[in-house]
């Protein structure tokens, strides 16, 4: 069973900064309060940068889940 009721998922694996950050911000802009965005990444710097920029936008990072060697899913709740 899924941990979160994911509203939208984006996969930016294979991309390097600033693409994952830009795509995450773009996805969040089209979402409503309470919805959850799942972001698939494999670029380590994005694991630090995306949560920082998301918090500055006023959203909540629910979890950063390691799903493989150098692969993560970031769950973001839209505020």
SENU-328928 format. One line per field, with one value per residue (C-alpha): z, y, x; residue number from 1. Coordinates in nm, 4 decimals. Example, Ala and Ser with C-alpha at 12.3 -4.5 7.8 and 13.67 -1.06 7.14 Angstrom:
zz	[0.7800,0.7140]
yy	[-0.4500,-0.1060]
xx	[1.2300,1.3670]
num	[1,2]
***
This chain:
zz	[0.0000,-0.0838,0.1999,0.0535,-0.1708,-0.4511,-0.6738,-0.9272,-0.9960,-1.1960,-1.2927,-1.3351,-1.3073,-1.5494,-1.5191,-1.3402,-1.1796,-1.2418,-1.4325,-1.1330,-0.9299,-1.2154,-1.3014,-0.9345,-0.9011,-1.2286,-1.1115,-0.7742,-0.9326,-1.0971,-0.7804,-0.5103,-0.1331,0.0257,-0.2886,-0.2834,-0.5424,-0.5793,-0.7373,-0.8587,-0.8608,-0.8977,-0.8766,-0.5186,-0.5139,-0.5926,-0.2712,-0.0849,-0.3169,-0.3860,-0.0181,0.0528,-0.2352,-0.1610,0.2014,0.0864,-0.1313,0.1825,0.1091,0.3321,0.2557,0.3944,0.3253,0.1219,0.0563,-0.0755,-0.3372,-0.4855,-0.5129,-0.5679,-0.6308,-0.4174,-0.4074,-0.2474,-0.1247,-0.1068,0.0392,-0.1212,0.1283]
yy	[0.0000,0.3469,0.5700,0.8794,0.9605,1.0973,1.3470,1.3951,1.2308,1.3647,1.1753,1.3882,1.1037,1.1571,1.5353,1.7653,2.1063,2.3215,2.0968,1.8942,2.2141,2.3964,2.1017,2.0572,2.4247,2.4110,2.1045,2.2621,2.5793,2.3831,2.1986,2.2704,2.2875,1.9421,1.7634,1.5576,1.5692,1.2770,1.3668,1.0944,1.2071,1.0554,1.3686,1.3978,1.7781,1.7854,1.5914,1.9007,2.1785,2.0716,2.0482,2.3897,2.5643,2.3851,2.5035,2.8593,2.8353,2.7462,2.3769,2.0780,1.8034,1.4883,1.2495,1.1848,0.8122,0.6281,0.3841,0.2568,0.3282,0.7056,0.7227,0.9009,0.9964,1.3272,1.3626,1.7229,1.8377,2.1533,2.4230]
xx	[0.0000,0.1262,0.2434,0.0823,-0.2125,0.0064,-0.1737,0.1032,0.4379,0.7308,1.0432,1.3556,1.6059,1.8915,1.8644,2.1094,2.0595,1.8755,1.6294,1.4954,1.4438,1.2708,1.0449,0.9472,0.8540,0.6592,0.4638,0.3824,0.2436,-0.0365,-0.1396,-0.3984,-0.3555,-0.3435,-0.2264,0.0943,0.3705,0.6111,0.9466,1.1854,1.5503,1.8954,2.1076,2.2437,2.2526,1.8789,1.8175,1.9417,1.8230,1.4645,1.3578,1.5158,1.3368,1.0070,1.0143,1.0892,0.7760,0.5785,0.5171,0.5947,0.8458,0.6858,0.9719,1.2838,1.2832,1.5874,1.4592,1.7837,2.1511,2.1596,1.7842,1.5283,1.1619,1.0693,0.7116,0.5877,0.2551,0.1208,0.0173]
num	[1,2,3,4,5,6,7,8,9,10,11,12,13,14,15,16,17,18,19,20,21,22,23,24,25,26,27,28,29,30,31,32,33,34,35,36,37,38,39,40,41,42,43,44,45,46,47,48,49,50,51,52,53,54,55,56,57,58,59,60,61,62,63,64,65,66,67,68,69,70,71,72,73,74,75,76,77,78,79]
***
